[in-house]
Amino acid sequence: MAATQVLRTAGPTTAIAVTTSSSTAVTITPAGTTQVSYCGFLNTASTPIAISITPVVAGVGTAVTAAFPTAGSSNNTIVLGVSMGTPMVIAVPPLFQVTAIGTASSTLYVTPMVDQT
């Protein structure tokens, strides 16, 4: 594996409206026949966002409700920092759904990506 990876976008950026309730699941679809292996998540708000990523298999996704972990417990969410200048890039399934929740209303930007190194 290369020490440096070069990523390129593999589809359109999706904006997800985030509130204090878990969002409706949004399926992230790459452009054409490109197989996604990474995705960039960008939170430009001044409050954190928690996301849940669920694979879509055979056209069926079973979205998980996004929730912030609480003291003394854990869950399978990823918490995004505030006022991000660059996206957090995460390895993802080839086709997946995202749900998100915030501590205030904001927007989450999701961009599918592939490795081109």
MDTraj code that builds the backbone (N, CA, C; nanometers):
import mdtraj as md
import numpy as np

residues = "MET ALA ALA THR GLN VAL LEU ARG THR ALA GLY PRO THR THR ALA ILE ALA VAL THR THR SER SER SER THR ALA VAL THR ILE THR PRO ALA GLY THR THR GLN VAL SER TYR CYS GLY PHE LEU ASN THR ALA SER THR PRO ILE ALA ILE SER ILE THR PRO VAL VAL ALA GLY VAL GLY THR ALA VAL THR ALA ALA PHE PRO THR ALA GLY SER SER ASN ASN THR ILE VAL LEU GLY VAL SER MET GLY THR PRO MET VAL ILE ALA VAL PRO PRO LEU PHE GLN VAL THR ALA ILE GLY THR ALA SER SER THR LEU TYR VAL THR PRO MET VAL ASP GLN THR".split()
xyz = np.array([
    [0.0843, -0.1177, 0.0000],
    [0.0000, 0.0000, 0.0000],
    [0.0887, 0.1237, 0.0000],
    [0.0502, 0.2209, -0.0758],
    [0.1258, 0.3444, -0.0848],
    [0.1194, 0.4208, 0.0473],
    [0.2266, 0.4947, 0.0763],
    [0.2296, 0.5751, 0.1986],
    [0.1347, 0.6932, 0.1874],
    [0.1073, 0.7344, 0.0645],
    [0.0156, 0.8451, 0.0398],
    [-0.0940, 0.7970, -0.0531],
    [-0.2173, 0.8306, -0.0228],
    [-0.3282, 0.7950, -0.1094],
    [-0.3811, 0.9202, -0.1753],
    [-0.4122, 0.9087, -0.3023],
    [-0.4752, 1.0184, -0.3751],
    [-0.6206, 0.9795, -0.3951],
    [-0.7100, 1.0610, -0.3443],
    [-0.8527, 1.0338, -0.3551],
    [-0.9154, 1.1282, -0.4563],
    [-1.0153, 1.0790, -0.5252],
    [-1.0931, 1.1637, -0.6158],
    [-1.2402, 1.1431, -0.5855],
    [-1.3201, 1.2422, -0.6183],
    [-1.4641, 1.2291, -0.5958],
    [-1.5202, 1.1246, -0.6907],
    [-1.6229, 1.0557, -0.6456],
    [-1.6820, 0.9476, -0.7238],
    [-1.8316, 0.9669, -0.7415],
    [-1.8780, 1.0866, -0.7174],
    [-2.0205, 1.1145, -0.7304],
    [-2.0523, 1.2503, -0.6733],
    [-2.1769, 1.2885, -0.6808],
    [-2.2159, 1.4208, -0.6324],
    [-2.2126, 1.4300, -0.4795],
    [-2.1906, 1.5504, -0.4301],
    [-2.1981, 1.5762, -0.2858],
    [-2.3448, 1.5859, -0.2460],
    [-2.3800, 1.5204, -0.1384],
    [-2.5163, 1.5220, -0.0860],
    [-2.5192, 1.6062, 0.0410],
    [-2.6157, 1.6970, 0.0505],
    [-2.6349, 1.7763, 0.1717],
    [-2.7483, 1.7126, 0.2523],
    [-2.7215, 1.6867, 0.3797],
    [-2.8219, 1.6267, 0.4680],
    [-2.8579, 1.7283, 0.5758],
    [-2.9867, 1.7588, 0.5859],
    [-3.0339, 1.8490, 0.6910],
    [-3.0283, 1.7750, 0.8238],
    [-2.9557, 1.8313, 0.9186],
    [-2.9358, 1.7673, 1.0482],
    [-3.0111, 1.8473, 1.1542],
    [-3.0844, 1.7748, 1.2384],
    [-3.1552, 1.8383, 1.3498],
    [-3.1220, 1.7616, 1.4767],
    [-3.1949, 1.7889, 1.5826],
    [-3.1716, 1.7197, 1.7091],
    [-3.2411, 1.5835, 1.7143],
    [-3.3046, 1.5425, 1.6046],
    [-3.3611, 1.4084, 1.5896],
    [-3.2857, 1.3389, 1.4775],
    [-3.2733, 1.2078, 1.4835],
    [-3.2022, 1.1343, 1.3793],
    [-3.2667, 1.1598, 1.2437],
    [-3.1839, 1.1881, 1.1433],
    [-3.2348, 1.2163, 1.0093],
    [-3.2901, 1.0900, 0.9442],
    [-3.3658, 1.1093, 0.8397],
    [-3.4085, 0.9985, 0.7556],
    [-3.2838, 0.9442, 0.6870],
    [-3.2794, 0.8143, 0.6649],
    [-3.1628, 0.7536, 0.5992],
    [-3.1484, 0.8069, 0.4568],
    [-3.0262, 0.8422, 0.4203],
    [-2.9954, 0.8905, 0.2856],
    [-2.8971, 0.7915, 0.2239],
    [-2.9322, 0.7378, 0.1069],
    [-2.8426, 0.6458, 0.0372],
    [-2.7437, 0.7268, -0.0452],
    [-2.6156, 0.6982, -0.0268],
    [-2.5104, 0.7666, -0.1004],
    [-2.4756, 0.6795, -0.2208],
    [-2.4974, 0.7340, -0.3388],
    [-2.4807, 0.6587, -0.4616],
    [-2.3689, 0.7197, -0.5455],
    [-2.2724, 0.6387, -0.5883],
    [-2.1653, 0.6905, -0.6730],
    [-2.2161, 0.7183, -0.8145],
    [-2.1367, 0.7938, -0.8901],
    [-2.1717, 0.8217, -1.0294],
    [-2.1354, 0.7013, -1.1159],
    [-2.2229, 0.6647, -1.2100],
    [-2.1937, 0.5569, -1.3044],
    [-2.1696, 0.4242, -1.2352],
    [-2.0643, 0.3540, -1.2794],
    [-2.0338, 0.2224, -1.2244],
    [-1.9184, 0.2256, -1.1254],
    [-1.8805, 0.3439, -1.0830],
    [-1.7706, 0.3586, -0.9878],
    [-1.8060, 0.2921, -0.8561],
    [-1.7121, 0.2164, -0.7998],
    [-1.7342, 0.1547, -0.6699],
    [-1.6664, 0.2399, -0.5635],
    [-1.7449, 0.2914, -0.4734],
    [-1.6954, 0.3786, -0.3678],
    [-1.6223, 0.2956, -0.2627],
    [-1.5131, 0.3493, -0.2102],
    [-1.4438, 0.2826, -0.1004],
    [-1.4208, 0.3778, 0.0171],
    [-1.4372, 0.5070, -0.0091],
    [-1.4209, 0.6083, 0.0951],
    [-1.5296, 0.7136, 0.0778],
    [-1.5484, 0.7914, 0.1824],
    [-1.6445, 0.9000, 0.1743],
    [-1.5963, 1.0141, 0.2633],
    [-1.6136, 1.1366, 0.2156],
    [-1.5782, 1.2540, 0.2938],
    [-1.7017, 1.3096, 0.3623],
    [-1.6884, 1.3380, 0.4907],
    [-1.7981, 1.3936, 0.5705],
    [-1.7536, 1.5294, 0.6235],
    [-1.8300, 1.6340, 0.5939],
    [-1.7926, 1.7694, 0.6327],
    [-1.9032, 1.8349, 0.7133],
    [-1.8694, 1.8769, 0.8342],
    [-1.9605, 1.9494, 0.9216],
    [-1.9076, 2.0921, 0.9339],
    [-1.9776, 2.1882, 0.8755],
    [-1.9331, 2.3280, 0.8831],
    [-2.0007, 2.4042, 0.9971],
    [-2.0886, 2.3367, 1.0701],
    [-2.1612, 2.4011, 1.1801],
    [-2.0723, 2.4155, 1.3038],
    [-2.1160, 2.4966, 1.3965],
    [-2.0409, 2.5191, 1.5203],
    [-2.0823, 2.4223, 1.6309],
    [-2.1575, 2.3178, 1.5948],
    [-2.1995, 2.2151, 1.6898],
    [-2.1657, 2.0774, 1.6323],
    [-2.1401, 1.9761, 1.7155],
    [-2.1035, 1.8431, 1.6636],
    [-2.2203, 1.7702, 1.5987],
    [-2.1846, 1.6743, 1.5135],
    [-2.2820, 1.5871, 1.4467],
    [-2.2354, 1.4431, 1.4678],
    [-2.3290, 1.3526, 1.4965],
    [-2.2994, 1.2097, 1.5042],
    [-2.3627, 1.1428, 1.3830],
    [-2.2869, 1.0522, 1.3177],
    [-2.3391, 0.9834, 1.2002],
    [-2.3336, 0.8321, 1.2199],
    [-2.4280, 0.7636, 1.1552],
    [-2.4281, 0.6181, 1.1492],
    [-2.4231, 0.5783, 1.0024],
    [-2.3384, 0.4810, 0.9701],
    [-2.3217, 0.4325, 0.8334],
    [-2.3680, 0.2872, 0.8297],
    [-2.4591, 0.2577, 0.7363],
    [-2.5146, 0.1231, 0.7242],
    [-2.5021, 0.0771, 0.5794],
    [-2.4494, -0.0437, 0.5541],
    [-2.4391, -0.0924, 0.4153],
    [-2.5764, -0.1193, 0.3542],
    [-2.5848, -0.1018, 0.2228],
    [-2.7036, -0.1409, 0.1470],
    [-2.6645, -0.2680, 0.0722],
    [-2.7354, -0.3766, 0.0982],
    [-2.7048, -0.5060, 0.0376],
    [-2.8254, -0.5512, -0.0441],
    [-2.8006, -0.5860, -0.1696],
    [-2.9063, -0.6309, -0.2611],
    [-3.0212, -0.5303, -0.2662],
    [-2.9850, -0.4011, -0.2653],
    [-3.0855, -0.2956, -0.2752],
    [-3.1598, -0.2657, -0.1472],
    [-3.1224, -0.3325, -0.0382],
    [-3.1937, -0.3133, 0.0884],
    [-3.0982, -0.2617, 0.1954],
    [-3.1366, -0.1523, 0.2575],
    [-3.0599, -0.0979, 0.3687],
    [-3.1437, -0.1002, 0.4945],
    [-3.0819, -0.1261, 0.6068],
    [-3.1531, -0.1224, 0.7345],
    [-3.0872, -0.0133, 0.8176],
    [-3.1317, 0.1072, 0.7957],
    [-3.0705, 0.2237, 0.8571],
    [-3.0757, 0.2178, 1.0088],
    [-2.9671, 0.2601, 1.0692],
    [-2.9561, 0.2669, 1.2143],
    [-2.9841, 0.4104, 1.2562],
    [-3.0591, 0.4279, 1.3617],
    [-3.0864, 0.5617, 1.4129],
    [-2.9586, 0.6203, 1.4701],
    [-2.9216, 0.7372, 1.4230],
    [-2.8019, 0.8032, 1.4745],
    [-2.8283, 0.8552, 1.6150],
    [-2.7284, 0.8400, 1.7012],
    [-2.7390, 0.8885, 1.8391],
    [-2.5996, 0.9168, 1.8917],
    [-2.5873, 1.0170, 1.9750],
    [-2.4597, 1.0444, 2.0402],
    [-2.4367, 0.9401, 2.1492],
    [-2.3134, 0.8927, 2.1653],
    [-2.2858, 0.8028, 2.2776],
    [-2.3079, 0.8784, 2.4092],
    [-2.3483, 0.8063, 2.5106],
    [-2.3666, 0.8681, 2.6418],
    [-2.2604, 0.8152, 2.7368],
    [-2.2415, 0.8845, 2.8470],
    [-2.1404, 0.8443, 2.9455],
    [-2.1640, 0.7006, 2.9896],
    [-2.0579, 0.6195, 2.9845],
    [-2.0663, 0.4820, 3.0289],
    [-2.1203, 0.3853, 2.9255],
    [-2.1476, 0.4345, 2.8044],
    [-2.1975, 0.3445, 2.7000],
    [-2.1287, 0.3776, 2.5672],
    [-2.1452, 0.2898, 2.4725],
    [-2.0883, 0.3147, 2.3401],
    [-2.1895, 0.2733, 2.2347],
    [-2.1686, 0.3207, 2.1129],
    [-2.2517, 0.2791, 1.9994],
    [-2.1673, 0.2909, 1.8732],
    [-2.2249, 0.2579, 1.7610],
    [-2.1500, 0.2558, 1.6359],
    [-2.1618, 0.3853, 1.5565],
    [-2.1604, 0.4971, 1.6238],
    [-2.1640, 0.6246, 1.5533],
    [-2.0244, 0.6852, 1.5466],
    [-2.0091, 0.7768, 1.4528],
    [-1.8863, 0.8547, 1.4396],
    [-1.9246, 0.9984, 1.4685],
    [-1.8542, 1.0615, 1.5601],
    [-1.8845, 1.1999, 1.5956],
    [-1.7906, 1.2908, 1.5176],
    [-1.8495, 1.3842, 1.4430],
    [-1.7728, 1.4799, 1.3642],
    [-1.7523, 1.6079, 1.4438],
    [-1.6333, 1.6613, 1.4362],
    [-1.6010, 1.7852, 1.5064],
    [-1.6741, 1.9047, 1.4480],
    [-1.6549, 2.0176, 1.5100],
    [-1.7239, 2.1406, 1.4702],
    [-1.6401, 2.2222, 1.3729],
    [-1.7074, 2.3011, 1.2922],
    [-1.6433, 2.3958, 1.1993],
    [-1.5253, 2.3337, 1.1252],
    [-1.5476, 2.2187, 1.0652],
    [-1.4412, 2.1456, 0.9965],
    [-1.3971, 2.2218, 0.8713],
    [-1.2663, 2.2397, 0.8550],
    [-1.2127, 2.3054, 0.7360],
    [-1.1969, 2.2085, 0.6206],
    [-1.1781, 2.0813, 0.6520],
    [-1.1673, 1.9764, 0.5512],
    [-1.2507, 1.8571, 0.5969],
    [-1.2960, 1.7748, 0.5031],
    [-1.3790, 1.6605, 0.5435],
    [-1.3002, 1.5524, 0.6136],
    [-1.3679, 1.4773, 0.6992],
    [-1.3117, 1.3558, 0.7568],
    [-1.3397, 1.2460, 0.6550],
    [-1.2349, 1.1752, 0.6118],
    [-1.2503, 1.0690, 0.5126],
    [-1.2531, 0.9349, 0.5855],
    [-1.3567, 0.8567, 0.5565],
    [-1.3798, 0.7309, 0.6257],
    [-1.3991, 0.6204, 0.5215],
    [-1.3430, 0.5018, 0.5470],
    [-1.3686, 0.3860, 0.4616],
    [-1.5148, 0.3451, 0.4792],
    [-1.5820, 0.3183, 0.3674],
    [-1.7248, 0.2861, 0.3704],
    [-1.7540, 0.1662, 0.2809],
    [-1.8718, 0.1032, 0.2978],
    [-1.9133, -0.0020, 0.2052],
    [-1.9363, 0.0576, 0.0648],
    [-1.9376, -0.0247, -0.0404],
    [-1.9571, 0.0260, -0.1767],
    [-2.0873, 0.1045, -0.1957],
    [-2.1941, 0.0639, -0.1292],
    [-2.3217, 0.1360, -0.1326],
    [-2.3715, 0.1399, 0.0113],
    [-2.4077, 0.2588, 0.0592],
    [-2.4425, 0.2703, 0.2008],
    [-2.5430, 0.3811, 0.2259],
    [-2.6003, 0.3782, 0.3459],
    [-2.6914, 0.4817, 0.3929],
    [-2.6292, 0.5537, 0.5117],
    [-2.6653, 0.6799, 0.5253],
    [-2.6177, 0.7620, 0.6369],
    [-2.7380, 0.8186, 0.7107],
    [-2.7325, 0.8151, 0.8434],
    [-2.8254, 0.8911, 0.9268],
    [-2.7402, 0.9824, 1.0136],
    [-2.7951, 1.0953, 1.0514],
    [-2.7181, 1.1933, 1.1277],
    [-2.8060, 1.2610, 1.2322],
    [-2.7417, 1.3050, 1.3394],
    [-2.8093, 1.3811, 1.4442],
    [-2.7122, 1.4872, 1.4938],
    [-2.7650, 1.6014, 1.5328],
    [-2.6810, 1.7090, 1.5843],
    [-2.7325, 1.7602, 1.7168],
    [-2.6585, 1.8525, 1.7738],
    [-2.7044, 1.9171, 1.8971],
    [-2.7800, 2.0458, 1.8655],
    [-2.7819, 2.0816, 1.7356],
    [-2.8574, 2.1959, 1.6848],
    [-2.8794, 2.1712, 1.5355],
    [-2.9613, 2.2511, 1.4715],
    [-2.9840, 2.2361, 1.3279],
    [-2.8593, 2.2752, 1.2502],
    [-2.8243, 2.1950, 1.1499],
    [-2.7071, 2.2235, 1.0672],
    [-2.7163, 2.1416, 0.9393],
    [-2.6103, 2.1451, 0.8598],
    [-2.6050, 2.0694, 0.7350],
    [-2.4786, 1.9850, 0.7329],
    [-2.4926, 1.8598, 0.6908],
    [-2.3807, 1.7677, 0.6747],
    [-2.3608, 1.7462, 0.5251],
    [-2.2364, 1.7589, 0.4788],
    [-2.2040, 1.7365, 0.3384],
    [-2.1312, 1.6032, 0.3251],
    [-2.1794, 1.5185, 0.2338],
    [-2.1267, 1.3839, 0.2160],
    [-2.0834, 1.3659, 0.0706],
    [-1.9555, 1.3310, 0.0488],
    [-1.9014, 1.3144, -0.0862],
    [-1.8384, 1.1767, -0.1018],
    [-1.8916, 1.0926, -0.1935],
    [-1.8289, 0.9625, -0.2162],
    [-1.6933, 0.9805, -0.2846],
    [-1.5957, 0.8957, -0.2492],
    [-1.4589, 0.9068, -0.3011],
    [-1.4027, 0.7693, -0.3315],
    [-1.3017, 0.7668, -0.4206],
    [-1.2281, 0.6442, -0.4506],
    [-1.0788, 0.6743, -0.4501],
    [-1.0013, 0.5692, -0.4272],
    [-0.8560, 0.5786, -0.4279],
    [-0.8085, 0.5693, -0.5729],
    [-0.7271, 0.6637, -0.6173],
    [-0.6754, 0.6573, -0.7542],
    [-0.5241, 0.6434, -0.7581],
    [-0.4615, 0.6036, -0.6448],
    [-0.3161, 0.5858, -0.6457],
    [-0.2767, 0.4536, -0.7064],
])
top = md.Topology()
chain = top.add_chain()
for i, resn in enumerate(residues, 1):
    res = top.add_residue(resn, chain, resSeq=i)
    for name in ("N", "CA", "C"):
        top.add_atom(name, md.element.get_by_symbol(name[0]), res)
traj = md.Trajectory(xyz[None], top)
